Amino acid sequence: MSALFKTLYAPVFFFGFIGAALFAVGGLGLSAHWALPPLLALALAVSFLSERAAPYRREWNRGDGERGRDAIHFLVNEGLNAAGLALLPLAALWRPWPALWPQSWPLALQVAAAIVIADLGLTLAHYASHRSAWLWRFHAVHHSVTRMYGFNGLMKHPLHQLIEAAAGVGPLIALGLPLDAACALAFAIAIQLQLQHSNVDMRIGPLRHVFAWAPVHRLHHLRYGRAGDVNFALFFSVWDRLLGTAARAPGYRVGSADLGIGSRPDYPQDYAGQLLEPFRTQACVASPAPPPALRAALAQD
């Protein structure tokens, strides 16, 4: 049963919750503003319980006082998302051209197309955030984690959240993405972020070549200098293959010692400190070298 659970967890969580959101909004005609927040809360609860039932790293279930900080990140960033969705109808009034988005398509098809387009923009913004020193200052907040679990997927500096939103969702708004599809897209992104950072010991097999779930994304959080400049995609692994940044480490189990920012072992861990850190003078040290076992695993790819 345990092996079956680990195999089915990611696809059932992904398609189950996104499918439920599409059915509630597109099938039952419920308001996205009322239907999706409880569904997101249920997804978080399922994630927490599953991490305890089948953890990738048991010690990652034990917080070191950062749950309150992560909750603030979640509330602030989801609040920004909600505010952006509330303002979406105004975008239609300001757009000087007619809507080009295929609004007559079924909601599920609209959301699928929106996910693909947004994922490309988000992936490129993420890639740029590791190449630009200015963007990295804000993105570094997300990389300061030393354990990975579903709730810290939205641990981001709010300014970087806005930058990513402009890159990923901005083009869709310009095309005239309707409100229901935009809400469902925001929900899908939240679901995917939970799966990317989940502490569930999921076994995704060949699906790693399609979806950038936790077994793929954990390598992106390596603290060994440029070793973590891999697997940038949010939803689909194909973007990393096109960028030449796809990586695997067969048989290597990422641990807390592998996570964080190697050049900034003193990175602030409180919310206020993380909010202010991008604006401060930053002193860096040399990043540690990857351990031999990790180098050997990466070399097998």
N, C-alpha and C positions, 0 to 999 in steps of 0.2 A: 504493500500500500504506500509506503514511504517513497519508493522509487517512482511509482505511478504519479503520486502527488507532485514530486519534484519535476517530472516531465511535463505534466499538464498545467502546472501553475501559471507560467507566463502567458501562454496563448489563451487560456481560459480567463485569466484576469484581464488581459488586454481586450480581447474580442467580446468578453462577457459584459464588462462595464461600459465600453464604448457602444456596444450594441444596445444595452439597456438605455443609455442616454438618447440614442437615435430613436428608439421605440417610444420613449416617454415624450419626446419633443415632436418628432415627425409622425409617429403612429397614433399616439393618444392626443396629440395637440396640446400638451401641457405647456405652461410657460417655462422657458428655460431658466429664468431667474429663480423660480420656485422649485423646479424639479431637480436641477443638477447639483446644487449645494448639498442636499441630503445624500445624494448618490455618491458624491465625492467623499463625504464623511464616512459612508459605509465602506468605500474603497480603502480609506485610511485604516479603518478598523480591521478589515480583512488582511491588509498588509501587515499590521502590527501582530495580529494573532498568528499569521503564517510564518512570520520571522521567528516567533517563539516555538512554533511546532517543528519547523525544519530549517534551522539557521545555517547560513554559510559559515559564519564565525559566531560562536555562542557569546563570546565576550563583547561583540558589537551590540548585543541586546542590553548591555549594562551601560547606561549613560554616565557621564562624568560631570553632571551639572549643566550639560548643554541643551537639554530638551527645551527649557524655557526660552533660550536664545533661538533655537530652531523654530519654535512656535511663533515667535515674533517675526522672524523672516517669512514664515508661511503666511501669517495674517497680513503683513504689510504688502507682500508681493501679490497675494491673491486679491487683496483690496485694490491694488493698482489695476489688476486685470479686470475686476468688476467695474471700476470707474471707467476704464477704457471702453468696455462693452456698453456701459450706460451712455457714453458720448457718441457711440457709433452712428445713431440716427442723424446726428449733426453733420457727420462726414458726407452723407448723401446730399445735404443742402449746400455744402461748400464745394463739392466736386463739380468742376466746370464742364464735365463731359458726361454723357449718359452712361449708365451702368453697363459694363461689358461682361459681367459675371453671368453664367447660365443659370439664372434663378428658377427656371422652369424644370430643372433636373430634380429628381428625387433627392431628399435631404442627405441620404447616405452617400450618394454619388458626389454631391457637392462637398461633403465633408472629406471624402477620400481624396478628391482633387485638391482641396485646401490643405490637407495634411502634406501631400507631396510638395506643393509649392512652398508652403511655410517651412518645411523641413530643409529644403535647399537653402533658403535665406538664413535660417537659424544656424545651419551647419557652417556656412561661410562666415557668419558673424562670430561664431565660436572659434573657427580657425584663425580669423583675424585677431581675436582676443589673445591668442598665444604668439602672435607675430608682432603686435604693436605694444610697446612698453606702456603707452598711456592706457589702452584698453585693458591690459593685463592688471594694472593697479586695481581696477574695479572687479575684474573676473577672479582675481586671486582669492577673494572672500569665499567663493564656492570651493576652491581647492584647499582651503585650510582645514577641511574635515580630516579627522584621524580614525573615523569609523564610518561605514556606509550603511545606511538604513533608509527605508522608503521616505521618511519625513524630511530628510535633508536634500531632497531633489530641488526644492524651492529655496534653498539657502543661497541667496544671491544678493548682491548689492542692488538696491532699487534702481540706481542709474544704469547699471548694466542690464537689468531686466528691461528697462525702457529701450535701450539700444538694441537688444535682441528682438523686442517686439516690433521695432521699426523695420528691422531687416526681414523678419519672418512674416509678420502680419500686415505691415504697411502696404506692400504690393497688392494684397488681397482686398484691403479696404479701398485702394485706388480703383480696383476693378469692380467694386460694388458688392462685395460679399455681404449677404443679408445677415440680420442679427441672429436668427436661430442657428445658422451655420457657423457663425463666429463663436457663439456660445459653446456649441458642440466641439468646435476646434480647440477652444481653450480648455475644455474638459478633457479632451483626448491628450493634450499636451501634459496636463497634470497627471493623468493616468500613466503616461509613458515615463515621466520623471520619477514616479514611484517605482516603476519596474527597473529603470536604469540604476537606481541607487539601492535597490532592495537587498536586504540581508537574507533573503530566502535562498537556499541552496538549490536553485533552479537548474535543470539540465535541459538545455535548449537544442543540443545537437546541430543538425544542418540549418536550423532556423537562425543561427548566429550569422549566416551569410545574408540574411534578409533583415532581421530586426536587431537594433542596437540595445539589447537588454543587458541586465547586470553582468553576466559573464563576459560580455564584450566591453562594457563601459568601465569596469573596475580598473582595467589597465590604463585608462585615461587619467586616473587619479594617482598614478605613481609619482613619488616625490623626487625621483632621481634625474634632475635636470630635464633634458629633452626627451627622456624615456617616455614621459607621459604625453608627448605631443602626437598622440595616435587616437584613433576611434573617436572622432569629433562629432559624428552624426547624432541627432536626437532620435529619429525614428528608424531610418533605413541605412544599413551598412554599405549600400552601394555607393553612397557619396564618398566614403573613405577609400573605397577601391579606386574611384575616379581621381581622388586627390593624392593617391599614393600613400595614405596614412593608415591603412588598415593593418591591424596587428593582432596576433594571438600569442599566447604563452602556454602551450599544451602541458597540462599536469601541474602548473604552478598555482598555488593558492595564495592570493593576495592577503596580507595581514595588516594590522594597524601600523607596524613598523615600516610598511611600504607606502603609507598614505601621508598626505600633507604637502607642504611646500619645503623642499629640502634646503633651499637657500634662505628660508625665513622660519627657522624653528621657534622663533619668538612671536609668531604672528598672533595678534589679539584673538581671544576666544569669546569675548563678550560682545553683545550686539552693538553697543555704542562704539566700542573700539573698532569693530569691523566697519561700521558706517563711516568713521573718520579716517581710517587708515590710508585710503587712496590719496588723501590730501596732505599726508605727512611726508617728511623726508624719510626714505627707507634705506636702511643699511642691510646689505645682503652678505651672506657667507657662501663659500663654495658648496655646491650641492654634493651630497654623498654619491658614491658610485653604486650602481645596481649590484645586488649580491650575486655571486656566481650562479646560483640555481636559477635566478631570474634571467640572467644573460644566456644561460644554456637553453632555457625554455623559449626565449624570444628567437634564438638562433634556429630553432626547429621549425619555425613558421615559414 
